[in-house]
Structure formats: structure tokens, C-alpha cells
Amino acid sequence: MKWNKIILVFSIGACLVVSGCKKVLDINHDPNNPSTDQATPQLLFPAAEISAASAIGGELAIIGMLWSEYTTEDVSSSQYRNFDSYNVTSSDLGTDYNQLYTGALNDLELILQKAKASGDWNFYLIATVLKVYSYQVLVDLYDQVPYTEALQGASNLQPKFDNGADIYASLLGKLDSAMNQDFTAVTVTDPGGADYFFGGDMSKWMAFANTLKLKMFLRMVNAKPADAEAGIKALYDANVEFLTEDASITQWTETPNKQNPFFAQNIYALNTPSNLKASITFISWLRGNLDPRIVTYFGTTAPIGIDQGSYLSINPAYKTATTFVQAATDPVQFISGAESFFMQAEARERYYAGDQAQALYNEAVTAAFDMYGFDASTFIAPGGRYAYPVAGTLDDKIDAIITQKWASLPGSHALEGWFERNRTGFPKSSLVYSTDPTYVPGEFVVSAATVIANAYPKRIVFPDAERSRNKNTPDQVPITTAVWWGQ
């Protein structure tokens, strides 16, 4: 089964969850099949949530699993060899690009128009947050994407591509505008069950928006350091609330059309669990630290791994490599509670001389362990394996924060591990391959099957569908070229 069929299944599933779904307008305007113009935000938002989750938490999560070196391709499979060798072409990942534009972003734009017209600022805020998040992911993947001229339908079929830095600036402004509306107005409605994230709790959506802003400002620390610092300090000066729990979709079930999208593509659609095997990069680090989460991730305290990209090797040990554990009901996280604390720790370390950074780091590691039912107290205690490097340099502290964040992200949120490494360079790159006796557990290695020499992928290329339809698509850029905020 192809992934675009799975996407259709998710769309159907979203329709089944709510009382109706947008349908193509027929010539007789059948009242039982309303057009999108007649659809309400309550009907449109669940479909937008599922659409965003199915792209970001599906095939793109597989890229994240491989390029964050949590897993590598099985020696007996070929499904992801192009990804594991960094041989991504314009014929790959187009479904996710299209899904975000024609599915999630299209629905969200319609919600924003309707909510603004009616003064329903609750829906205006939640649609803005999800739109900003979806665009942020697109920018972080492609750098330049259609933005100012996008989502205009037939009135503009050739939208220009905007620079990533300009898009970020505009998105941050849209978040500010959406958060500054009158949420006490009589025109606002309760999103309730149409909101899979928080069930209509607007205080949590405000925290989500603030945490998303923090994430975007941290993305800017290399390329626009002054803007990053000013933006982060403005958040703290305003004493805003950040997320203390996951912003995630958890309503997935065992039913085929309502499964976690990563599980649905990697296991259900392919009818095999065997593609993604434990990477030596990740499990050597987990084992070396006696990290109990290794059982959650791989089902055993002693998983057998494959050195990254060694799917052509005849090493007999690789044939018994351990599979990454997945379930149909796994959540799709957009920002986890642990991730929020890690970001706050980094911000306090960078801009407030470390004030509160250690406490926030400890909260982050604790939350990351709590997610799987483990106790982190001995790990973060003085002298513990994950104790905060209080006496270390700023680099040492950022290394600790980002490495621990990386360890918390496998699964449907794995893409974030790759983004953060592209931003910070942590976990570090190894000078030797992981089969070398001097290899340091957890350091990244270039895939043994690489097609881009001694380098790592830092973006993906524009899809064929866009290149064939939009004359404004920029020339392809090598995937070794960092996006605007990367190193």
C-alpha cells in the first residue's frame, strides 16, 4: 500500500471522528454534502490536525529516525535504503509536502478566514498555532517555500517561494496577533472535542504558542543572534507560561484507518515490522549509560545493533539486529513537555547566565524518563550519569541539554532530533566510524552507504510535483547545504 492511500485513510478517519466532513460541492448543492464554504471550524479543524500529524509524524518521522541515528535500515530490507544513504531525490517525500499544503494548511487557512469573520478568536488562535507549526517544519526541511502567495487557490497557481528567515519573522508576528485578540468576546466558541490536543483548553494553547515561539527563537541563535536574544528575553519579561505537558495527538487506535501514522506507514502499510533496526550510534550510548529507556525503545536491555548505513554488510550479527518498538496507539508529539523544559534550560543558560538552567534541565530529564515510567533521580543527582555539568563551559551545557533532548525524541517526533543536531552540532560527530575501537558511544557517524561523501544531510530537495507545476520553484540545492538557521 502506498503512503498516499494511507493519507486518504487518515482523512476518512478524521471524518468519522466528527459529525461530518468537507466534501466536493456537486452541481445540485446537496444539503447533505456541504461545500467547504459551508463547513465550520469545528468540522475543519480535526481534519487539519490529522493531516498535519500524518505528514509530520509519518514518513517524515522515518527520515528523522534514520538521520537522527536512532535506527538504520535492516540488512534484509530495501525500503529505506535511499534515506539511509542520504540519496533523497525530488521524487521522494512529495506526498508529505502536498499533504501539508493541500490538506492541513488549506484547511487552516479556511478556518482562519471564517474565525476572523465571525470573531471566534479561540479557533483563530488554535488554527494559527497549527499553521505556524506546519510552516516552521516546511521551512526547516526546505528553507524556501511558498508562503506570501500560497493558499490562494485558483487565483494564484504559481506562488513565489519566500526565504526561510522572512517566513519565520512573519509567522512570529502572526502568533503575536492571534494571541492578542479578545478571548472574552461573546463570539468565541469552545473548540471542545474538535481539539485533539487539549480538548479546548485555551490556556494550554497559549502555552503551546509561547513554547513554539521559544523554539523558533532558539532556531535563530546562529543566523540572527540579536533577534533570538531579544525575542526570548521578551517572552521572559512578559512572564509567559510555557508547556508543562505534551502538545500531542493521542487518539490513535488499533483500527487501521485511525493508527499512529508512523506505525501505519512503517508497519501496517508494508506488512512488516523489520525495516528500522537499532543503530549502534544510539544503543551504544543507551547501554553505556545504563539508560532504562532502552527497553521501551527496543524491547530489551541488550539490543543488537547495526552500524549506521551498513545494510550491505555480510556481518552475520546484523541479521539478528533488534527492531525499534512501535504501536498503533503511540502519540504524535508536536512539542513534548520534556522538550519544553529542555528549551527553557537552554534559553536560561544562553541569556540569563545559567540562572534556573540546572533545575529546568533536571525537570526535562525527569519528564523524559516519566514518559516511559522510569525514575531519573539517580541519573540527574550529583555524580549521576546525566548530572548537569555545572562547572562546564557553555558548550558543555548546551551539549548536555541537546543530547538529552535527542534521547527523548525517538518515534513520531524523531524529526526534531535531526533539526536540533543541524542547529547545534550535538550530539557530536565522530572522527571514526562506529566499528573503530576508539569510537565514542553516541557520536554520529556518516552512513556507510553515503552518496554525499563525508557529510550529513541538512535539508531535503524540492519535490517533482512542485517543480513541474510551479515555474517559481528555485533551483535544487545540495542536501549538504544548511537551511538559513543551520550550522
C-alpha positions, -999 to 999 in steps of 0.1 A, spaced: 0 0 0 14 34 -9 16 62 16 -9 84 -3 -35 57 3 -27 58 40 -32 96 39 -67 90 24 -75 66 51 -65 92 77 -88 118 61 -116 93 62 -108 85 98 -109 122 107 -144 125 91 -156 95 112 -144 111 145 -165 142 140 -201 145 128 -193 155 93 -165 163 68 -160 186 39 -170 172 5 -166 182 -31 -195 205 -40 -218 189 -65 -238 208 -91 -271 204 -71 -257 217 -38 -268 186 -19 -276 198 16 -263 165 30 -229 171 14 -220 207 22 -192 225 4 -160 237 22 -176 272 22 -203 258 44 -180 238 67 -175 252 102 -142 255 121 -155 227 143 -157 204 113 -125 215 96 -101 216 125 -100 178 132 -91 171 96 -64 197 97 -49 182 129 -49 147 114 -34 160 81 -5 177 98 1 148 121 0 123 93 27 141 73 50 153 102 45 122 123 46 97 94 71 95 66 90 125 79 94 107 112 111 79 93 136 104 79 141 116 115 146 81 128 174 74 103 191 108 101 190 112 139 207 78 140 182 61 163 177 34 137 192 22 105 180 1 76 177 -37 81 202 -58 61 173 -79 47 152 -50 36 154 -22 10 125 1 18 146 30 32 180 25 16 176 58 -2 171 76 30 198 58 50 223 65 22 212 102 20 202 96 -16 170 117 -14 157 129 -47 129 151 -60 107 120 -64 108 114 -26 87 129 1 64 148 -23 33 133 -6 42 149 27 48 183 11 15 181 -8 -3 168 23 8 198 43 -2 223 17 -34 208 2 -45 192 34 -35 209 67 -26 244 56 -55 247 32 -80 237 59 -63 260 84 -64 290 60 -102 285 56 -106 282 94 -87 315 99 -109 333 73 -141 320 89 -129 326 125 -118 361 118 -150 370 101 -171 357 130 -148 369 158 -142 334 170 -108 341 184 -104 307 201 -104 289 167 -84 318 152 -56 311 178 -55 273 176 -56 274 138 -27 300 138 -6 279 161 -10 248 140 -4 268 108 28 283 122 40 249 134 34 233 99 51 262 81 80 260 105 85 224 97 84 231 59 110 259 63 132 237 84 131 210 57 133 231 25 145 265 36 125 283 9 88 275 4 57 292 -10 42 315 17 31 350 10 14 339 -23 4 304 -12 -30 291 -3 -48 314 -28 -64 286 -48 -70 291 -85 -62 328 -81 -25 320 -79 -13 287 -92 23 299 -94 31 312 -59 66 326 -53 90 310 -29 99 331 2 131 330 21 130 310 53 141 339 75 114 361 62 88 334 67 99 329 103 96 366 110 61 367 96 50 336 115 61 350 148 41 381 140 10 361 133 14 343 166 16 376 184 -15 389 166 -35 358 173 -26 358 210 -36 394 214 -73 390 205 -103 394 228 -109 359 241 -137 371 263 -158 382 233 -193 367 231 -184 355 196 -158 329 207 -168 292 209 -153 263 228 -133 240 204 -141 211 227 -138 177 211 -127 192 178 -94 200 195 -75 167 197 -46 184 215 -61 199 246 -99 195 244 -105 232 240 -83 243 270 -72 277 257 -47 283 285 -28 253 271 -30 266 236 -15 299 249 14 279 265 18 259 232 20 292 213 46 306 237 67 274 236 65 274 198 78 310 198 107 299 221 115 271 198 116 293 168 138 320 185 162 292 196 164 281 159 177 316 152 206 317 176 232 311 148 218 332 120 201 360 139 216 361 174 203 395 183 168 388 172 169 354 190 180 371 222 155 399 220 127 375 213 135 351 241 140 379 266 107 394 256 90 361 265 106 361 299 99 398 305 63 391 299 64 362 324 46 339 299 36 303 306 53 275 286 41 240 281 45 216 311 29 187 293 28 173 258 12 190 229 3 158 211 -24 138 194 -31 106 214 -64 94 200 -50 68 177 -64 33 179 -57 -2 166 -83 3 139 -64 5 105 -78 39 95 -70 55 128 -35 43 136 -5 63 146 8 74 111 44 63 117 32 28 127 7 29 98 33 35 72 63 16 86 45 -15 98 8 -17 87 13 -4 51 44 -25 45 31 -55 64 64 -60 81 80 -46 113 115 -53 102 128 -22 84 140 0 112 167 -17 132 187 -4 162 215 19 153 248 13 171 250 51 174 220 52 197 221 19 216 258 22 224 250 55 242 220 40 260 239 9 270 269 28 281 248 49 304 226 20 316 196 40 305 164 21 312 146 36 282 165 12 260 137 -14 269 110 10 258 127 18 225 139 -17 216 121 -42 239 153 -55 256 182 -43 278 206 -59 253 195 -49 217 217 -59 188 225 -30 165 237 -23 130 264 3 124 247 32 106 241 26 69 257 -9 69 228 -26 52 250 -41 25 273 -57 51 276 -95 53 283 -93 91 262 -122 104 254 -103 136 234 -78 117 209 -104 106 197 -106 142 195 -69 148 168 -56 171 137 -38 157 126 -4 170 94 -9 191 62 8 177 25 6 185 -6 17 166 -16 38 196 17 57 200 12 95 203 23 120 177 40 147 197 43 182 183 62 196 214 67 173 244 67 185 280 103 174 283 112 193 251 97 224 266 118 222 297 149 215 276 143 246 256 138 267 287 170 253 302 189 263 270 174 298 270 183 304 306 218 291 300 223 313 270 208 346 281 205 345 319 239 333 330 225 299 337 200 311 363 174 282 367 190 262 339 201 233 360 166 230 376 149 232 342 173 206 328 165 183 357 128 188 351 133 179 314 152 147 321 127 137 347 98 143 323 116 124 296 120 94 319 85 98 333 71 95 298 80 58 299 75 51 336 112 54 348 128 74 376 156 98 366 165 108 401 198 89 404 208 99 368 205 136 375 218 136 411 254 150 416 278 124 402 250 108 382 254 98 346 232 127 334 242 152 361 242 188 348 278 200 341 276 229 364 313 236 362 315 231 324 316 256 296 285 269 278 293 244 251 294 216 276 260 226 290 243 230 256 258 196 247 242 180 277 208 197 271 206 188 234 220 153 238 194 146 265 167 161 242 179 138 214 175 108 236 139 118 244 127 121 208 126 87 190 93 78 174 68 101 157 87 132 169 121 120 156 124 147 130 131 172 158 163 153 167 177 159 133 167 195 132 183 202 166 216 185 155 216 206 124 212 237 146 237 229 174 260 202 162 250 180 191 254 150 196 289 155 182 302 139 150 327 111 154 361 112 138 360 75 132 333 50 121 314 32 148 333 -1 142 366 16 153 378 7 188 382 44 196 346 52 187 328 72 214 293 59 220 266 83 209 287 103 184 272 105 149 289 87 120 284 92 83 263 64 69 284 36 55 263 38 23 265 76 19 263 91 -16 273 125 -4 309 117 8 319 126 43 289 149 51 255 148 66 221 158 51 208 192 63 178 197 41 156 179 15 151 188 -21 120 203 -37 96 177 -49 88 169 -85 52 179 -81 61 214 -72 89 217 -98 66 205 -126 37 228 -117 53 260 -104 78 279 -125 89 298 -95 104 268 -78 141 276 -71 170 255 -84 178 225 -63 203 230 -35 226 202 -24 212 185 7 245 191 24 237 229 24 223 241 57 189 259 58 190 295 68 193 289 106 216 259 104 254 254 110 
